[in-house]
């Protein structure tokens, strides 16, 4: 499988040849954010950004755009919201398919059994196990309350 970096480059070339200005713009935003992340890591003496960090960056970009869409919709700016939706569609194309609610609940139960968690105090272990196994496939902001509830919190 090709790396995400290689996919960005290939897709950028393809979009430029096709004249898809929106996709070209969005991929350039992604690569720019990735370069910033690489520069930040180098400054801290760390190696190049890992695939998991790239997925986290893409998820952050999607979340930022979804927040902007909500603001634009609330202020009757549909043309701006539509531009953000187009960017979200391109960015989500690079993310793994998100797990549905039933899959998330099953993964939480499996992680609890795997870690031997018995109370809310063990929540960190469960979240850590989920992050390791399902990075990029679930929204951990929504998963935390589910884990807490499953542990009796």
Protein Blocks (a to p, Z undefined) as FASTA:
>chain_A
ZZfklmmmmmmmmmmmnopaklmmmmmmmmmmmmmmmmmmmmnopacddfklmmmmmmmm
mmmmmmmmmmmmmnopaklmmmmmmmmmmmmmmpccdddfklmmmmmmmmmmmnopabfk
lmmmmmmmmmmmmgoiacfklmmmmmmmmnoZZ
